[in-house]
Amino acid sequence: MESANALHVMQGEVLEAARVASLYHMTDAMRPLRERMEAVCPPDVLAAQAIAAAPVIFRGRTFDIDDEGAPAVVAIVSDAFEAIEDLAAFAPDGPRHALMFGRGTALGLGAFHDWRFHEHLRIAMHAGVWSYLGAQGRGLLPLNWRRIALELIERRIEGVVATSVAEGREIERRLCRALKPPSLFIKQQQEAA
């Protein structure tokens, strides 16, 4: 288990990276992506949720904020109790995303901290960053589909609400793929001689 000091240091690093991302957000280089983001989500909502446009270099499942990087949507990821957990980057024209520290589970998870107190709860879920932004950051955008799928089952969530049929199918596909059980093999019995 991580010490409180290590967690505090990591949260400070995430906040500093988010501050750097917010500085890039207003630059001319980020203007096209910033305008695209503001076309679907008001600037005050983007600022309140610490969502910005910044240049990033994707490195597999992680990323770095870098002057030489490509524009990406960058957002702070919080846990279910709204403690800062990580920073996520999303490629603007595809499903690719990465986490700075590899710890985040989903955007919007804090809104569902009281899952255990609801019966028949249905959760708004998004398959991509543009759907999430279009909903003004309301709902859940999974980053780790397996962890979210297991959480939905454990908490007995009754249903997931999508913004369209196509997005609903994509969410269903990703949740089912995340829970795919391993293949089953039957050991053949040797015939007695």
C-alpha positions in Angstrom: 0.0 0.0 0.0 1.3 3.4 -0.9 2.2 5.8 1.9 0.3 9.0 2.3 3.4 11.0 1.4 4.0 9.1 -1.9 0.3 9.6 -2.8 0.6 13.4 -2.0 3.7 13.7 -4.2 2.0 11.9 -7.1 -1.1 14.2 -6.7 1.3 17.2 -6.8 2.9 15.9 -10.0 -0.6 15.4 -11.6 -1.6 19.0 -10.6 1.6 20.4 -11.9 1.2 18.6 -15.3 -2.4 19.8 -15.4 -1.2 23.4 -14.8 1.3 23.0 -17.7 -1.5 21.6 -19.9 -3.7 24.6 -19.1 -0.9 27.0 -20.1 -0.7 25.3 -23.5 -4.5 25.4 -23.9 -4.5 29.1 -24.8 -1.6 29.0 -27.3 -2.1 29.5 -31.0 -0.9 26.0 -31.7 -3.8 24.5 -29.7 -6.4 26.9 -31.1 -8.0 24.4 -33.6 -8.4 21.7 -31.0 -9.5 24.3 -28.3 -12.2 25.6 -30.6 -13.3 22.1 -31.5 -13.6 21.3 -27.7 -15.4 24.6 -27.0 -17.9 23.8 -29.8 -19.2 20.9 -27.9 -18.5 21.9 -24.3 -18.6 25.4 -22.8 -15.2 26.9 -21.8 -16.3 27.3 -18.1 -17.1 23.6 -17.9 -13.7 22.7 -19.5 -12.0 24.9 -16.9 -14.0 23.6 -14.0 -13.2 20.0 -14.8 -9.5 20.8 -15.7 -9.9 19.7 -19.3 -7.4 21.3 -21.7 -5.8 21.0 -25.1 -2.0 20.3 -24.9 0.7 18.8 -27.0 1.5 15.2 -25.9 3.7 12.4 -27.0 2.0 9.0 -26.6 4.4 6.4 -25.3 2.4 3.2 -25.3 0.0 3.4 -22.4 1.5 6.5 -21.0 2.3 10.0 -22.3 4.3 13.1 -21.8 3.4 16.7 -22.3 5.9 18.0 -24.7 6.4 21.0 -27.1 7.1 18.6 -29.9 3.9 16.5 -29.3 0.6 16.4 -31.2 -2.5 18.2 -29.8 -4.5 16.1 -27.4 -7.4 16.5 -25.0 -5.9 16.3 -21.5 -8.0 15.9 -18.3 -7.4 15.2 -14.6 -8.7 11.8 -13.5 -10.1 11.4 -10.0 -11.1 8.4 -8.0 -14.6 7.7 -6.7 -14.0 10.0 -3.7 -12.7 12.8 -6.0 -9.1 12.4 -4.9 -6.7 13.2 -7.8 -5.5 9.9 -9.3 -3.9 10.6 -12.7 -3.9 12.7 -15.9 -5.4 11.3 -19.1 -4.7 12.3 -22.7 -7.0 11.6 -25.6 -6.1 11.7 -29.3 -8.6 14.0 -30.9 -9.3 11.9 -33.9 -9.4 8.4 -32.6 -10.0 6.1 -29.6 -6.4 6.3 -28.4 -5.9 7.4 -24.8 -3.1 7.1 -22.3 -2.5 7.8 -18.6 0.5 9.8 -17.3 1.0 7.4 -14.3 -1.1 4.4 -15.4 -3.4 4.6 -12.4 -6.7 6.1 -13.6 -9.9 4.2 -14.0 -12.4 6.6 -15.6 -13.3 10.3 -16.0 -16.4 11.2 -14.1 -16.0 8.4 -11.5 -16.4 10.9 -8.6 -20.1 11.5 -9.6 -20.8 7.9 -8.7 -19.2 7.6 -5.3 -22.5 6.7 -3.7 -23.3 3.7 -6.1 -23.8 1.4 -3.1 -26.7 3.4 -1.8 -28.8 3.2 -5.0 -31.0 0.4 -6.2 -31.9 0.2 -9.9 -29.2 2.7 -10.8 -28.5 3.4 -14.4 -25.2 5.2 -15.2 -24.6 7.5 -18.2 -21.5 6.1 -19.9 -19.5 7.3 -22.9 -17.3 5.4 -25.3 -15.1 8.4 -26.3 -13.9 11.8 -25.3 -16.1 13.7 -27.7 -19.3 12.1 -26.3 -18.1 12.9 -22.8 -17.4 16.5 -23.7 -20.7 16.8 -25.5 -22.4 15.8 -22.3 -20.5 18.5 -20.6 -18.5 16.0 -18.6 -21.5 14.3 -17.1 -21.4 10.6 -17.0 -18.6 8.1 -17.0 -15.8 7.7 -19.6 -13.9 4.4 -18.8 -10.2 4.4 -19.2 -9.8 0.9 -17.8 -12.8 -1.0 -19.2 -12.1 -4.2 -17.2 -12.1 -2.4 -13.8 -15.2 -0.5 -14.7 -17.0 -3.7 -15.9 -16.1 -5.5 -12.7 -17.3 -2.5 -10.7 -20.6 -2.4 -12.5 -21.2 -6.1 -11.7 -20.0 -5.8 -8.1 -22.3 -2.8 -7.4 -25.2 -4.5 -9.3 -25.7 -1.5 -11.6 -28.9 -2.2 -13.5 -28.1 -0.5 -16.7 -25.9 1.8 -18.7 -27.3 4.8 -20.6 -25.6 5.8 -23.9 -26.1 8.9 -26.0 -26.8 6.9 -29.2 -27.5 3.4 -30.4 -24.0 3.2 -32.1 -22.3 4.4 -28.9 -24.4 1.9 -26.8 -23.2 -0.9 -29.0 -19.6 0.2 -28.7 -19.9 0.4 -24.9 -21.5 -3.1 -24.8 -18.7 -4.5 -27.0 -16.0 -3.0 -24.8 -17.6 -4.2 -21.6 -18.2 -7.7 -22.9 -14.6 -7.9 -24.3 -13.3 -6.8 -20.9 -15.1 -9.6 -19.2 -14.3 -12.4 -21.7 -13.5 -15.5 -19.7 -10.4 -17.5 -20.7 -10.8 -20.5 -23.0 -11.8 -23.8 -21.5 -10.0 -27.0 -22.3 -11.0 -30.5 -21.3 -8.2 -32.8 -20.4 -8.6 -36.1 -22.4 -8.6 -39.2 -20.3 -6.1 -41.9 -21.2 -7.7 -45.2 -22.0 -6.9 -48.0 -19.5 -4.8 -50.7 -21.2 
